[in-house]
C-alpha cells in the first residue's frame, strides 16, 4: 500500500513514517500543501494522512482540490483542531475519517 503523510511537524511525520514503514507500507512525505497537492496528483496513494494546519495552505483546501480532481485515495485527517465544525467540514468535503491530535 502507498501512503502520503502530509504533516509540517517533521518529527511527527518522521515517527509516522517509521511506524507505517514497519507495517510494510510505502510512505511519501509532504511538509506543506503545495507539495502534498503535487504528489497527490502525480502518484497513486491508497490513503493520505492529512494535517490541516499546514504552513502555506489549509489542509482542507488540499482535500477539496483532490476531491474536485476525482482523486480516489482515502483521506484521514490528523489534526490538532478538535472543533465539531472542523470535523463536519472535513467529512463533508470527502474525508474518510477525522482523528484529533494527540492520537
Biopython code that builds the backbone (N, CA, C, O; Angstrom):
import numpy as np
from Bio.PDB.StructureBuilder import StructureBuilder

atoms = [
    (1, "UNK", "N", (0.837, -1.182, 0.000)),
    (1, "UNK", "CA", (0.000, 0.000, 0.000)),
    (1, "UNK", "C", (0.880, 1.244, 0.000)),
    (1, "UNK", "O", (1.950, 1.268, 0.609)),
    (2, "UNK", "N", (0.417, 2.252, -0.680)),
    (2, "UNK", "CA", (1.133, 3.520, -0.771)),
    (2, "UNK", "C", (0.411, 4.581, 0.044)),
    (2, "UNK", "O", (-0.803, 4.756, -0.058)),
    (3, "UNK", "N", (1.197, 5.285, 0.859)),
    (3, "UNK", "CA", (0.656, 6.268, 1.786)),
    (3, "UNK", "C", (1.375, 7.599, 1.596)),
    (3, "UNK", "O", (2.589, 7.639, 1.397)),
    (4, "UNK", "N", (0.612, 8.684, 1.661)),
    (4, "UNK", "CA", (1.206, 10.021, 1.707)),
    (4, "UNK", "C", (0.929, 10.607, 3.076)),
    (4, "UNK", "O", (-0.222, 10.706, 3.501)),
    (5, "UNK", "N", (1.993, 10.996, 3.762)),
    (5, "UNK", "CA", (1.892, 11.653, 5.064)),
    (5, "UNK", "C", (2.069, 13.142, 4.819)),
    (5, "UNK", "O", (3.121, 13.573, 4.347)),
    (6, "UNK", "N", (1.059, 13.921, 5.131)),
    (6, "UNK", "CA", (1.118, 15.373, 4.966)),
    (6, "UNK", "C", (1.116, 15.981, 6.362)),
    (6, "UNK", "O", (0.077, 16.078, 7.015)),
    (7, "UNK", "N", (2.295, 16.384, 6.801)),
    (7, "UNK", "CA", (2.475, 16.874, 8.171)),
    (7, "UNK", "C", (3.669, 17.807, 8.196)),
    (7, "UNK", "O", (4.770, 17.413, 7.812)),
    (8, "UNK", "N", (3.465, 19.049, 8.645)),
    (8, "UNK", "CA", (4.564, 20.018, 8.676)),
    (8, "UNK", "C", (5.473, 19.855, 9.883)),
    (8, "UNK", "O", (6.600, 20.351, 9.871)),
    (9, "UNK", "N", (5.018, 19.180, 10.912)),
    (9, "UNK", "CA", (5.863, 18.929, 12.075)),
    (9, "UNK", "C", (6.750, 17.724, 11.737)),
    (9, "UNK", "O", (6.311, 16.575, 11.777)),
    (10, "UNK", "N", (7.998, 18.021, 11.406)),
    (10, "UNK", "CA", (8.887, 16.997, 10.855)),
    (10, "UNK", "C", (9.128, 15.817, 11.779)),
    (10, "UNK", "O", (9.222, 14.683, 11.310)),
    (11, "UNK", "N", (9.228, 16.054, 13.075)),
    (11, "UNK", "CA", (9.466, 14.932, 13.988)),
    (11, "UNK", "C", (8.261, 13.990, 14.009)),
    (11, "UNK", "O", (8.433, 12.771, 14.042)),
    (12, "UNK", "N", (7.056, 14.536, 13.992)),
    (12, "UNK", "CA", (5.859, 13.703, 13.972)),
    (12, "UNK", "C", (5.746, 12.948, 12.650)),
    (12, "UNK", "O", (5.425, 11.760, 12.639)),
    (13, "UNK", "N", (6.006, 13.627, 11.548)),
    (13, "UNK", "CA", (5.922, 12.949, 10.253)),
    (13, "UNK", "C", (6.949, 11.823, 10.166)),
    (13, "UNK", "O", (6.672, 10.766, 9.600)),
    (14, "UNK", "N", (8.129, 12.051, 10.726)),
    (14, "UNK", "CA", (9.168, 11.024, 10.732)),
    (14, "UNK", "C", (8.733, 9.813, 11.557)),
    (14, "UNK", "O", (8.939, 8.674, 11.139)),
    (15, "UNK", "N", (8.135, 10.050, 12.724)),
    (15, "UNK", "CA", (7.653, 8.947, 13.566)),
    (15, "UNK", "C", (6.557, 8.152, 12.854)),
    (15, "UNK", "O", (6.553, 6.922, 12.904)),
    (16, "UNK", "N", (5.632, 8.847, 12.195)),
    (16, "UNK", "CA", (4.579, 8.150, 11.462)),
    (16, "UNK", "C", (5.171, 7.334, 10.315)),
    (16, "UNK", "O", (4.757, 6.202, 10.064)),
    (17, "UNK", "N", (6.134, 7.920, 9.633)),
    (17, "UNK", "CA", (6.776, 7.214, 8.521)),
    (17, "UNK", "C", (7.478, 5.944, 9.000)),
    (17, "UNK", "O", (7.360, 4.895, 8.367)),
    (18, "UNK", "N", (8.198, 6.033, 10.099)),
    (18, "UNK", "CA", (8.868, 4.849, 10.657)),
    (18, "UNK", "C", (7.839, 3.772, 11.004)),
    (18, "UNK", "O", (7.996, 2.613, 10.621)),
    (19, "UNK", "N", (6.798, 4.153, 11.721)),
    (19, "UNK", "CA", (5.789, 3.186, 12.144)),
    (19, "UNK", "C", (5.130, 2.517, 10.933)),
    (19, "UNK", "O", (5.024, 1.291, 10.880)),
    (20, "UNK", "N", (4.691, 3.316, 9.972)),
    (20, "UNK", "CA", (3.989, 2.752, 8.816)),
    (20, "UNK", "C", (4.917, 1.918, 7.940)),
    (20, "UNK", "O", (4.490, 0.906, 7.384)),
    (21, "UNK", "N", (6.163, 2.320, 7.810)),
    (21, "UNK", "CA", (7.136, 1.537, 7.039)),
    (21, "UNK", "C", (7.356, 0.174, 7.670)),
    (21, "UNK", "O", (7.535, -0.819, 6.965)),
    (22, "UNK", "N", (7.345, 0.123, 8.978)),
    (22, "UNK", "CA", (7.489, -1.163, 9.687)),
    (22, "UNK", "C", (6.281, -2.069, 9.471)),
    (22, "UNK", "O", (6.357, -3.279, 9.682)),
    (23, "UNK", "N", (5.173, -1.478, 9.051)),
    (23, "UNK", "CA", (3.970, -2.256, 8.725)),
    (23, "UNK", "C", (3.942, -2.600, 7.233)),
    (23, "UNK", "O", (2.907, -3.000, 6.700)),
    (24, "UNK", "N", (5.084, -2.442, 6.569)),
    (24, "UNK", "CA", (5.259, -2.748, 5.146)),
    (24, "UNK", "C", (4.449, -1.845, 4.218)),
    (24, "UNK", "O", (4.010, -2.278, 3.153)),
    (25, "UNK", "N", (4.251, -0.585, 4.626)),
    (25, "UNK", "CA", (3.603, 0.399, 3.772)),
    (25, "UNK", "C", (4.676, 1.282, 3.144)),
    (25, "UNK", "O", (5.680, 1.599, 3.782)),
    (26, "UNK", "N", (4.460, 1.672, 1.900)),
    (26, "UNK", "CA", (5.369, 2.586, 1.209)),
    (26, "UNK", "C", (4.921, 4.008, 1.502)),
    (26, "UNK", "O", (3.782, 4.375, 1.216)),
    (27, "UNK", "N", (5.814, 4.807, 2.070)),
    (27, "UNK", "CA", (5.445, 6.149, 2.517)),
    (27, "UNK", "C", (6.163, 7.238, 1.739)),
    (27, "UNK", "O", (7.367, 7.158, 1.491)),
    (28, "UNK", "N", (5.407, 8.248, 1.361)),
    (28, "UNK", "CA", (5.937, 9.522, 0.890)),
    (28, "UNK", "C", (5.541, 10.548, 1.938)),
    (28, "UNK", "O", (4.572, 10.357, 2.672)),
    (29, "UNK", "N", (6.295, 11.635, 2.003)),
    (29, "UNK", "CA", (6.022, 12.678, 2.979)),
    (29, "UNK", "C", (5.981, 14.031, 2.272)),
    (29, "UNK", "O", (6.790, 14.310, 1.387)),
    (30, "UNK", "N", (5.030, 14.860, 2.675)),
    (30, "UNK", "CA", (4.946, 16.244, 2.218)),
    (30, "UNK", "C", (4.829, 17.122, 3.454)),
    (30, "UNK", "O", (4.084, 16.811, 4.384)),
    (31, "UNK", "N", (5.580, 18.232, 3.453)),
    (31, "UNK", "CA", (5.602, 19.122, 4.615)),
    (31, "UNK", "C", (4.757, 20.380, 4.430)),
    (31, "UNK", "O", (4.662, 21.204, 5.340)),
    (32, "UNK", "N", (4.144, 20.532, 3.255)),
    (32, "UNK", "CA", (3.276, 21.686, 3.021)),
    (32, "UNK", "C", (2.198, 21.312, 2.002)),
    (32, "UNK", "O", (2.256, 20.254, 1.376)),
    (33, "UNK", "N", (1.229, 22.187, 1.853)),
    (33, "UNK", "CA", (0.092, 21.912, 0.983)),
    (33, "UNK", "C", (0.443, 21.813, -0.485)),
    (33, "UNK", "O", (-0.091, 20.957, -1.190)),
    (34, "UNK", "N", (1.327, 22.669, -0.960)),
    (34, "UNK", "CA", (1.719, 22.658, -2.379)),
    (34, "UNK", "C", (2.364, 21.330, -2.735)),
    (34, "UNK", "O", (1.999, 20.702, -3.728)),
    (35, "UNK", "N", (3.325, 20.903, -1.921)),
    (35, "UNK", "CA", (3.995, 19.629, -2.155)),
    (35, "UNK", "C", (3.002, 18.473, -2.078)),
    (35, "UNK", "O", (3.056, 17.553, -2.894)),
    (36, "UNK", "N", (2.105, 18.516, -1.112)),
    (36, "UNK", "CA", (1.093, 17.463, -0.975)),
    (36, "UNK", "C", (0.215, 17.389, -2.215)),
    (36, "UNK", "O", (-0.019, 16.308, -2.755)),
    (37, "UNK", "N", (-0.268, 18.537, -2.661)),
    (37, "UNK", "CA", (-1.132, 18.576, -3.833)),
    (37, "UNK", "C", (-0.411, 18.035, -5.062)),
    (37, "UNK", "O", (-0.987, 17.266, -5.832)),
    (38, "UNK", "N", (0.841, 18.433, -5.249)),
    (38, "UNK", "CA", (1.628, 17.945, -6.385)),
    (38, "UNK", "C", (1.770, 16.427, -6.328)),
    (38, "UNK", "O", (1.590, 15.750, -7.340)),
    (39, "UNK", "N", (2.090, 15.892, -5.160)),
    (39, "UNK", "CA", (2.276, 14.443, -5.009)),
    (39, "UNK", "C", (0.961, 13.685, -5.195)),
    (39, "UNK", "O", (0.944, 12.620, -5.811)),
    (40, "UNK", "N", (-0.122, 14.220, -4.676)),
    (40, "UNK", "CA", (-1.421, 13.571, -4.809)),
    (40, "UNK", "C", (-1.816, 13.446, -6.271)),
    (40, "UNK", "O", (-2.390, 12.437, -6.680)),
    (41, "UNK", "N", (-1.508, 14.480, -7.063)),
    (41, "UNK", "CA", (-1.881, 14.462, -8.475)),
    (41, "UNK", "C", (-0.903, 13.663, -9.336)),
    (41, "UNK", "O", (-1.257, 13.240, -10.437)),
    (42, "UNK", "N", (0.303, 13.455, -8.858)),
    (42, "UNK", "CA", (1.330, 12.755, -9.643)),
    (42, "UNK", "C", (1.420, 11.268, -9.324)),
    (42, "UNK", "O", (1.933, 10.492, -10.130)),
    (43, "UNK", "N", (0.927, 10.865, -8.159)),
    (43, "UNK", "CA", (1.090, 9.484, -7.708)),
    (43, "UNK", "C", (-0.256, 8.901, -7.298)),
    (43, "UNK", "O", (-1.239, 9.618, -7.104)),
    (44, "UNK", "N", (-0.268, 7.593, -7.175)),
    (44, "UNK", "CA", (-1.467, 6.904, -6.722)),
    (44, "UNK", "C", (-1.254, 6.441, -5.280)),
    (44, "UNK", "O", (-0.374, 5.624, -5.007)),
    (45, "UNK", "N", (-2.063, 6.967, -4.366)),
    (45, "UNK", "CA", (-1.969, 6.600, -2.948)),
    (45, "UNK", "C", (-3.232, 5.869, -2.524)),
    (45, "UNK", "O", (-4.339, 6.213, -2.940)),
    (46, "UNK", "N", (-3.044, 4.857, -1.691)),
    (46, "UNK", "CA", (-4.189, 4.173, -1.128)),
    (46, "UNK", "C", (-4.866, 5.066, -0.095)),
    (46, "UNK", "O", (-6.093, 5.120, -0.003)),
    (47, "UNK", "N", (-4.033, 5.770, 0.683)),
    (47, "UNK", "CA", (-4.603, 6.750, 1.600)),
    (47, "UNK", "C", (-3.616, 7.866, 1.889)),
    (47, "UNK", "O", (-2.403, 7.722, 1.741)),
    (48, "UNK", "N", (-4.191, 8.985, 2.309)),
    (48, "UNK", "CA", (-3.436, 10.192, 2.636)),
    (48, "UNK", "C", (-3.747, 10.554, 4.084)),
    (48, "UNK", "O", (-4.911, 10.707, 4.455)),
    (49, "UNK", "N", (-2.709, 10.690, 4.893)),
    (49, "UNK", "CA", (-2.845, 11.193, 6.262)),
    (49, "UNK", "C", (-2.610, 12.691, 6.183)),
    (49, "UNK", "O", (-1.501, 13.124, 5.871)),
    (50, "UNK", "N", (-3.613, 13.475, 6.456)),
    (50, "UNK", "CA", (-3.592, 14.901, 6.147)),
    (50, "UNK", "C", (-3.752, 15.771, 7.386)),
    (50, "UNK", "O", (-4.776, 15.727, 8.067)),
    (51, "UNK", "N", (-2.720, 16.562, 7.664)),
    (51, "UNK", "CA", (-2.806, 17.590, 8.707)),
    (51, "UNK", "C", (-3.516, 18.796, 8.108)),
    (51, "UNK", "O", (-3.381, 19.058, 6.913)),
    (52, "UNK", "N", (-4.261, 19.523, 8.907)),
    (52, "UNK", "CA", (-4.953, 20.710, 8.406)),
    (52, "UNK", "C", (-4.120, 21.974, 8.547)),
    (52, "UNK", "O", (-4.223, 22.869, 7.708)),
    (53, "UNK", "N", (-3.303, 22.070, 9.581)),
    (53, "UNK", "CA", (-2.535, 23.282, 9.848)),
    (53, "UNK", "C", (-1.206, 23.283, 9.122)),
    (53, "UNK", "O", (-0.156, 23.112, 9.742)),
    (54, "UNK", "N", (-1.242, 23.475, 7.810)),
    (54, "UNK", "CA", (-0.020, 23.491, 7.008)),
    (54, "UNK", "C", (0.464, 24.926, 6.838)),
    (54, "UNK", "O", (-0.342, 25.854, 6.901)),
    (55, "UNK", "N", (1.772, 25.131, 6.623)),
    (55, "UNK", "CA", (2.309, 26.492, 6.591)),
    (55, "UNK", "C", (1.842, 27.341, 5.409)),
    (55, "UNK", "O", (1.772, 28.564, 5.530)),
    (56, "UNK", "N", (1.525, 26.729, 4.281)),
    (56, "UNK", "CA", (1.206, 27.519, 3.095)),
    (56, "UNK", "C", (-0.267, 27.505, 2.708)),
    (56, "UNK", "O", (-0.711, 28.366, 1.948)),
    (57, "UNK", "N", (-1.020, 26.556, 3.209)),
    (57, "UNK", "CA", (-2.444, 26.495, 2.902)),
    (57, "UNK", "C", (-3.132, 25.562, 3.900)),
    (57, "UNK", "O", (-2.486, 24.733, 4.541)),
    (58, "UNK", "N", (-4.425, 25.709, 4.015)),
    (58, "UNK", "CA", (-5.204, 24.857, 4.901)),
    (58, "UNK", "C", (-5.311, 23.467, 4.271)),
    (58, "UNK", "O", (-5.528, 23.342, 3.066)),
    (59, "UNK", "N", (-5.161, 22.438, 5.081)),
    (59, "UNK", "CA", (-5.286, 21.076, 4.587)),
    (59, "UNK", "C", (-6.638, 20.792, 3.962)),
    (59, "UNK", "O", (-6.747, 19.929, 3.090)),
    (60, "UNK", "N", (-7.684, 21.513, 4.400)),
    (60, "UNK", "CA", (-8.997, 21.335, 3.795)),
    (60, "UNK", "C", (-8.991, 21.747, 2.329)),
    (60, "UNK", "O", (-9.744, 21.193, 1.529)),
    (61, "UNK", "N", (-8.149, 22.715, 1.968)),
    (61, "UNK", "CA", (-8.010, 23.114, 0.560)),
    (61, "UNK", "C", (-7.356, 22.000, -0.250)),
    (61, "UNK", "O", (-7.744, 21.747, -1.390)),
    (62, "UNK", "N", (-6.363, 21.336, 0.339)),
    (62, "UNK", "CA", (-5.726, 20.193, -0.325)),
    (62, "UNK", "C", (-6.773, 19.118, -0.585)),
    (62, "UNK", "O", (-6.847, 18.569, -1.684)),
    (63, "UNK", "N", (-7.577, 18.821, 0.422)),
    (63, "UNK", "CA", (-8.637, 17.823, 0.292)),
    (63, "UNK", "C", (-9.645, 18.235, -0.776)),
    (63, "UNK", "O", (-10.026, 17.422, -1.618)),
    (64, "UNK", "N", (-10.075, 19.486, -0.743)),
    (64, "UNK", "CA", (-11.063, 19.982, -1.694)),
    (64, "UNK", "C", (-10.549, 19.865, -3.130)),
    (64, "UNK", "O", (-11.284, 19.437, -4.020)),
    (65, "UNK", "N", (-9.281, 20.246, -3.359)),
    (65, "UNK", "CA", (-8.686, 20.145, -4.702)),
    (65, "UNK", "C", (-8.618, 18.696, -5.162)),
    (65, "UNK", "O", (-8.927, 18.389, -6.313)),
    (66, "UNK", "N", (-8.213, 17.808, -4.259)),
    (66, "UNK", "CA", (-8.092, 16.392, -4.619)),
    (66, "UNK", "C", (-9.451, 15.810, -5.000)),
    (66, "UNK", "O", (-9.569, 15.104, -6.000)),
    (67, "UNK", "N", (-10.457, 16.102, -4.214)),
    (67, "UNK", "CA", (-11.795, 15.573, -4.498)),
    (67, "UNK", "C", (-12.362, 16.173, -5.781)),
    (67, "UNK", "O", (-13.069, 15.493, -6.524)),
    (68, "UNK", "N", (-12.057, 17.437, -6.042)),
    (68, "UNK", "CA", (-12.509, 18.090, -7.273)),
    (68, "UNK", "C", (-11.871, 17.432, -8.495)),
    (68, "UNK", "O", (-12.465, 17.396, -9.573)),
    (69, "UNK", "N", (-10.654, 16.912, -8.315)),
    (69, "UNK", "CA", (-9.929, 16.224, -9.395)),
    (69, "UNK", "C", (-10.235, 14.732, -9.431)),
    (69, "UNK", "O", (-9.594, 13.983, -10.168)),
    (70, "UNK", "N", (-11.212, 14.297, -8.640)),
    (70, "UNK", "CA", (-11.626, 12.897, -8.586)),
    (70, "UNK", "C", (-10.525, 11.943, -8.132)),
    (70, "UNK", "O", (-10.467, 10.795, -8.572)),
    (71, "UNK", "N", (-9.663, 12.421, -7.256)),
    (71, "UNK", "CA", (-8.650, 11.556, -6.662)),
    (71, "UNK", "C", (-9.378, 10.559, -5.762)),
    (71, "UNK", "O", (-10.195, 10.955, -4.931)),
    (72, "UNK", "N", (-9.087, 9.279, -5.923)),
    (72, "UNK", "CA", (-9.828, 8.250, -5.201)),
    (72, "UNK", "C", (-9.147, 7.762, -3.934)),
    (72, "UNK", "O", (-9.630, 6.817, -3.311)),
    (73, "UNK", "N", (-8.055, 8.367, -3.539)),
    (73, "UNK", "CA", (-7.385, 7.984, -2.295)),
    (73, "UNK", "C", (-8.314, 8.223, -1.114)),
    (73, "UNK", "O", (-9.143, 9.133, -1.132)),
    (74, "UNK", "N", (-8.164, 7.396, -0.091)),
    (74, "UNK", "CA", (-8.865, 7.655, 1.164)),
    (74, "UNK", "C", (-8.105, 8.773, 1.881)),
    (74, "UNK", "O", (-6.875, 8.812, 1.842)),
    (75, "UNK", "N", (-8.824, 9.668, 2.524)),
    (75, "UNK", "CA", (-8.208, 10.771, 3.253)),
    (75, "UNK", "C", (-8.568, 10.656, 4.726)),
    (75, "UNK", "O", (-9.741, 10.595, 5.094)),
    (76, "UNK", "N", (-7.535, 10.627, 5.560)),
    (76, "UNK", "CA", (-7.713, 10.606, 7.001)),
    (76, "UNK", "C", (-7.092, 11.879, 7.550)),
    (76, "UNK", "O", (-5.882, 12.081, 7.443)),
    (77, "UNK", "N", (-7.902, 12.721, 8.129)),
    (77, "UNK", "CA", (-7.419, 13.973, 8.684)),
    (77, "UNK", "C", (-6.882, 13.712, 10.087)),
    (77, "UNK", "O", (-7.576, 13.157, 10.938)),
    (78, "UNK", "N", (-5.629, 14.123, 10.315)),
    (78, "UNK", "CA", (-4.988, 14.061, 11.632)),
    (78, "UNK", "C", (-4.647, 15.486, 12.002)),
    (78, "UNK", "O", (-3.769, 16.082, 11.377)),
    (79, "UNK", "N", (-5.303, 16.053, 12.988)),
    (79, "UNK", "CA", (-5.129, 17.471, 13.250)),
    (79, "UNK", "C", (-5.325, 17.829, 14.718)),
    (79, "UNK", "O", (-5.966, 17.100, 15.475)),
    (80, "UNK", "N", (-4.767, 18.952, 15.094)),
    (80, "UNK", "CA", (-4.959, 19.479, 16.448)),
    (80, "UNK", "C", (-6.315, 20.166, 16.576)),
    (80, "UNK", "O", (-6.760, 20.449, 17.689)),
    (81, "UNK", "N", (-6.968, 20.435, 15.466)),
    (81, "UNK", "CA", (-8.292, 21.063, 15.508)),
    (81, "UNK", "C", (-9.320, 20.036, 15.960)),
    (81, "UNK", "O", (-9.517, 19.010, 15.309)),
    (82, "UNK", "N", (-9.958, 20.314, 17.055)),
    (82, "UNK", "CA", (-10.920, 19.352, 17.584)),
    (82, "UNK", "C", (-12.348, 19.899, 17.633)),
    (82, "UNK", "O", (-13.235, 19.284, 18.224)),
    (83, "UNK", "N", (-12.560, 21.049, 17.013)),
    (83, "UNK", "CA", (-13.898, 21.636, 16.987)),
    (83, "UNK", "C", (-14.829, 20.801, 16.110)),
    (83, "UNK", "O", (-14.424, 20.299, 15.062)),
    (84, "UNK", "N", (-16.054, 20.661, 16.540)),
    (84, "UNK", "CA", (-17.039, 19.872, 15.804)),
    (84, "UNK", "C", (-17.226, 20.424, 14.388)),
    (84, "UNK", "O", (-17.386, 19.657, 13.438)),
    (85, "UNK", "N", (-17.206, 21.749, 14.248)),
    (85, "UNK", "CA", (-17.415, 22.366, 12.939)),
    (85, "UNK", "C", (-16.317, 21.957, 11.954)),
    (85, "UNK", "O", (-16.596, 21.711, 10.780)),
    (86, "UNK", "N", (-15.059, 21.884, 12.435)),
    (86, "UNK", "CA", (-13.957, 21.459, 11.570)),
    (86, "UNK", "C", (-14.132, 20.012, 11.140)),
    (86, "UNK", "O", (-13.884, 19.666, 9.985)),
    (87, "UNK", "N", (-14.558, 19.171, 12.068)),
    (87, "UNK", "CA", (-14.773, 17.754, 11.757)),
    (87, "UNK", "C", (-15.874, 17.601, 10.714)),
    (87, "UNK", "O", (-15.721, 16.854, 9.749)),
    (88, "UNK", "N", (-16.975, 18.304, 10.908)),
    (88, "UNK", "CA", (-18.083, 18.238, 9.955)),
    (88, "UNK", "C", (-17.633, 18.711, 8.580)),
    (88, "UNK", "O", (-17.940, 18.078, 7.570)),
    (89, "UNK", "N", (-16.909, 19.818, 8.541)),
    (89, "UNK", "CA", (-16.447, 20.358, 7.257)),
    (89, "UNK", "C", (-15.527, 19.367, 6.551)),
    (89, "UNK", "O", (-15.674, 19.132, 5.352)),
    (90, "UNK", "N", (-14.579, 18.785, 7.286)),
    (90, "UNK", "CA", (-13.666, 17.818, 6.691)),
    (90, "UNK", "C", (-14.394, 16.605, 6.137)),
    (90, "UNK", "O", (-14.109, 16.158, 5.025)),
    (91, "UNK", "N", (-15.325, 16.075, 6.903)),
    (91, "UNK", "CA", (-16.079, 14.910, 6.440)),
    (91, "UNK", "C", (-16.990, 15.265, 5.273)),
    (91, "UNK", "O", (-17.155, 14.468, 4.350)),
    (92, "UNK", "N", (-17.581, 16.451, 5.308)),
    (92, "UNK", "CA", (-18.430, 16.901, 4.194)),
    (92, "UNK", "C", (-17.626, 17.076, 2.910)),
    (92, "UNK", "O", (-18.156, 16.874, 1.817)),
    (93, "UNK", "N", (-16.351, 17.449, 3.030)),
    (93, "UNK", "CA", (-15.503, 17.616, 1.846)),
    (93, "UNK", "C", (-15.017, 16.284, 1.285)),
    (93, "UNK", "O", (-14.444, 16.234, 0.196)),
    (94, "UNK", "N", (-15.247, 15.208, 2.029)),
    (94, "UNK", "CA", (-14.889, 13.897, 1.500)),
    (94, "UNK", "C", (-13.860, 13.122, 2.291)),
    (94, "UNK", "O", (-13.434, 12.053, 1.855)),
    (95, "UNK", "N", (-13.445, 13.632, 3.450)),
    (95, "UNK", "CA", (-12.509, 12.871, 4.281)),
    (95, "UNK", "C", (-13.194, 11.589, 4.749)),
    (95, "UNK", "O", (-14.400, 11.570, 4.993)),
    (96, "UNK", "N", (-12.423, 10.542, 4.867)),
    (96, "UNK", "CA", (-12.957, 9.259, 5.307)),
    (96, "UNK", "C", (-12.962, 9.123, 6.828)),
    (96, "UNK", "O", (-13.735, 8.345, 7.386)),
    (97, "UNK", "N", (-12.098, 9.882, 7.490)),
    (97, "UNK", "CA", (-12.069, 9.878, 8.947)),
    (97, "UNK", "C", (-11.400, 11.152, 9.419)),
    (97, "UNK", "O", (-10.720, 11.827, 8.646)),
    (98, "UNK", "N", (-11.591, 11.481, 10.677)),
    (98, "UNK", "CA", (-11.063, 12.709, 11.274)),
    (98, "UNK", "C", (-10.591, 12.349, 12.678)),
    (98, "UNK", "O", (-11.397, 12.052, 13.561)),
    (99, "UNK", "N", (-9.280, 12.380, 12.870)),
    (99, "UNK", "CA", (-8.706, 11.978, 14.143)),
    (99, "UNK", "C", (-7.984, 13.166, 14.769)),
    (99, "UNK", "O", (-7.004, 13.652, 14.204)),
    (100, "UNK", "N", (-8.449, 13.646, 15.928)),
    (100, "UNK", "CA", (-7.773, 14.775, 16.568)),
    (100, "UNK", "C", (-6.469, 14.350, 17.252)),
    (100, "UNK", "O", (-6.353, 13.244, 17.780)),
    (101, "UNK", "N", (-5.497, 15.260, 17.225)),
    (101, "UNK", "CA", (-4.230, 15.037, 17.942)),
    (101, "UNK", "C", (-4.435, 15.435, 19.393)),
    (101, "UNK", "O", (-5.265, 16.300, 19.672)),
    (102, "UNK", "N", (-3.727, 14.849, 20.302)),
    (102, "UNK", "CA", (-2.784, 13.751, 20.097)),
    (102, "UNK", "C", (-3.534, 12.437, 19.868)),
    (102, "UNK", "O", (-4.601, 12.202, 20.435)),
    (103, "UNK", "N", (-2.955, 11.605, 19.036)),
    (103, "UNK", "CA", (-3.570, 10.313, 18.742)),
    (103, "UNK", "C", (-2.667, 9.195, 19.223)),
    (103, "UNK", "O", (-3.004, 8.021, 19.070)),
]
sb = StructureBuilder()
sb.init_structure("model")
sb.init_model(0)
sb.init_chain("A")
sb.init_seg("    ")
for serial, (resi, resn, name, xyz) in enumerate(atoms, 1):
    if name == "N":
        sb.init_residue(resn, " ", resi, " ")
    sb.init_atom(name, np.array(xyz, "f"), 0.0, 1.0, " ", f" {name:<3s}", serial, name[0])
structure = sb.get_structure()
